[in-house]
């Protein structure tokens, strides 16, 4: 866990009966889930705008597909049973510097148990 973001461990996900990653993310302050062409997309809502979070798994950026709103990743394609923890950072002021160059919306860091 880094900085001032929000964090959820695998233990907390199990306690809550989380089956899809979007279920866990919905409970994290500042993170919303929208559905774009059937994909569950983690977004921040800044100044009234919906802004997709960049997604990283074990430090590597996951490239989704480009849309008018930005690069989007279907978070529900990441198997919950492989996740050790999730961190969400909203906006550039919260985002750890090594991830801050990717966008102004924030990032979702997913750490696996593998």
C-alpha positions in Angstrom: 0.0 0.0 0.0 1.4 3.4 -1.0 0.5 7.0 -0.4 -3.0 8.4 0.4 -5.1 6.1 -1.8 -7.8 3.6 -0.8 -6.9 0.0 -0.2 -8.8 -3.3 -0.1 -7.1 -6.6 0.8 -8.1 -10.1 -0.4 -9.3 -10.8 3.2 -11.7 -7.9 3.1 -12.9 -8.9 -0.4 -13.6 -12.4 0.9 -15.4 -11.1 4.0 -17.7 -9.1 1.7 -18.3 -12.0 -0.6 -16.9 -10.2 -3.6 -17.2 -12.2 -6.9 -16.3 -9.4 -9.4 -13.7 -6.8 -9.0 -16.3 -4.1 -9.8 -18.2 -5.0 -6.6 -15.1 -4.2 -4.4 -14.3 -1.0 -6.3 -17.8 0.4 -5.9 -17.2 0.5 -2.1 -14.0 2.6 -2.4 -14.4 6.3 -1.9 -13.9 8.3 -5.1 -14.3 5.3 -7.4 -17.3 4.6 -9.5 -18.1 1.9 -12.0 -19.7 2.7 -15.3 -20.6 0.3 -18.1 -19.2 1.1 -21.5 -20.1 -1.3 -24.3 -20.7 -4.0 -21.7 -17.3 -3.4 -19.9 -17.2 -2.5 -16.2 -14.9 0.5 -16.2 -13.4 2.1 -13.0 -13.7 5.9 -13.1 -13.2 8.9 -11.0 -15.6 11.7 -11.1 -13.7 15.0 -11.0 -15.3 18.4 -11.5 -18.4 16.7 -12.9 -16.5 14.7 -15.5 -16.2 10.9 -15.7 -12.6 10.0 -16.1 -11.3 6.4 -16.5 -8.6 5.2 -14.1 -5.5 3.7 -15.6 -5.2 0.0 -14.5 -1.9 -1.6 -13.5 -1.5 -5.3 -12.5 1.7 -6.0 -10.5 3.1 -2.7 -11.6 2.5 -3.3 -15.4 0.0 -1.1 -17.2 -2.9 -2.9 -18.7 -3.9 -1.4 -22.0 -7.6 -1.5 -22.7 -9.2 0.0 -25.8 -9.3 3.6 -26.8 -12.6 5.5 -26.5 -13.5 9.2 -26.7 -13.4 9.1 -22.8 -9.9 7.6 -22.8 -8.4 4.2 -22.5 -10.8 1.8 -20.7 -10.2 -1.6 -19.1 -12.9 -4.0 -18.2 -12.0 -4.6 -14.5 -14.3 -7.6 -14.3 -11.9 -9.6 -16.6 -9.4 -9.7 -13.8 -10.1 -12.8 -11.7 -10.8 -11.9 -8.1 -9.4 -15.2 -6.8 -5.9 -14.1 -8.1 -6.0 -10.7 -6.4 -4.0 -10.0 -3.1 -5.0 -6.4 -2.9 -6.3 -3.3 -4.7 -5.3 0.3 -4.4 -7.1 3.3 -5.9 -5.6 6.8 -6.3 -7.9 9.5 -7.5 -6.3 12.4 -9.5 -2.7 13.4 -9.8 -2.3 14.7 -6.2 -2.9 11.2 -4.8 -1.2 9.1 -7.4 2.3 7.8 -6.6 4.8 9.6 -8.8 5.8 6.4 -10.8 2.3 6.1 -12.1 1.4 9.8 -12.3 2.6 10.3 -15.9 -0.1 8.2 -17.4 -3.2 10.5 -16.9 -4.9 13.0 -14.8 -7.7 10.8 -13.6 -5.9 8.5 -11.2 -4.8 4.9 -11.2 -6.0 1.5 -10.0 -3.2 -0.7 -8.8 -4.0 -4.4 -8.5 -1.6 -6.8 -6.8 -1.9 -10.5 -7.4 -1.0 -13.5 -5.2 1.0 -15.2 -8.0 
